[in-house]
Amino acid sequence: MADLTSLIKRESRRLGSDLCRIVPVAQAAHWDFFQRWLALGHAGEMGYLARNGDKRANPALLAGAGEPFRSMIVLGIDYHQFDLPVAWRDDPSRGIIASYAWGDDYHEIIRPLLYELDGFIRGQTGRTTLGKGLVDTGPVLERDWAMRAGLGFTGKNCCTIHPERGSWLFLAVLFVT
């Protein structure tokens, strides 16, 4: 199993992931807090956050084709590529948008990475069922899993903060049986 873990981590790096950890699928650590947060109306117009609560609480319920998901591969992809030139940043005629939005849609970049990583794992294990890859598009509390996996901690900015990379991370998960 240790060899498979090493192979998965190496392949995830080859595909473009900066951080890769594997954890067992379990109950989300901050589910109770998340429910209270929703009840207080903090989700605003993001009603989708209240859907699929049972799956958010316990991702094992995101059943794949056949047997339940047992492991979650948690990826961190560093999106900090460069700082804005001072002249641009200080120019009042320019709007400043979040740096994660400077490039292509990260969903379209990370999703294929997850598909390829799942294909690689299936090739190594002989598994025939597909894994389930999510890039903040499914009922998963990604920050909980990133913290459990050791990718970092959740800061006051509500982002996962890695000790060396800061909060410049996209998070993605791949569920496998």
KAZI-V932329 format. One record per backbone hydrogen bond with DSSP energy under -1.0 kcal/mol. NH is the residue of the N-H (numbers start at 1). CO is the residue of the C=O. If there is no record, write none. Layout:
nh=NH co=CO
nh=NH co=CO
//
This chain:
nh=5 co=1
nh=6 co=2
nh=7 co=3
nh=8 co=4
nh=9 co=5
nh=10 co=6
nh=11 co=7
nh=12 co=8
nh=13 co=9
nh=14 co=10
nh=15 co=11
nh=16 co=13
nh=17 co=12
nh=18 co=76
nh=19 co=76
nh=21 co=74
nh=23 co=72
nh=25 co=70
nh=28 co=57
nh=31 co=28
nh=34 co=30
nh=35 co=31
nh=36 co=32
nh=37 co=33
nh=38 co=34
nh=39 co=35
nh=40 co=36
nh=41 co=38
nh=42 co=37
nh=44 co=41
nh=46 co=43
nh=47 co=45
nh=49 co=46
nh=50 co=47
nh=56 co=52
nh=57 co=53
nh=58 co=54
nh=61 co=58
nh=62 co=59
nh=66 co=64
nh=70 co=176
nh=71 co=176
nh=72 co=23
nh=73 co=174
nh=74 co=21
nh=75 co=172
nh=76 co=19
nh=77 co=170
nh=79 co=168
nh=89 co=85
nh=90 co=86
nh=94 co=91
nh=101 co=98
nh=102 co=99
nh=110 co=106
nh=111 co=107
nh=114 co=110
nh=115 co=111
nh=116 co=112
nh=117 co=113
nh=118 co=114
nh=119 co=115
nh=120 co=116
nh=121 co=117
nh=122 co=118
nh=123 co=119
nh=124 co=120
nh=125 co=121
nh=126 co=122
nh=132 co=175
nh=134 co=173
nh=140 co=138
nh=142 co=140
nh=145 co=141
nh=146 co=142
nh=147 co=143
nh=148 co=144
nh=149 co=145
nh=150 co=147
nh=151 co=146
nh=153 co=161
nh=155 co=159
nh=158 co=155
nh=161 co=153
nh=162 co=166
nh=166 co=162
nh=170 co=77
nh=172 co=75
nh=173 co=134
nh=174 co=73
nh=175 co=132
nh=176 co=71
//
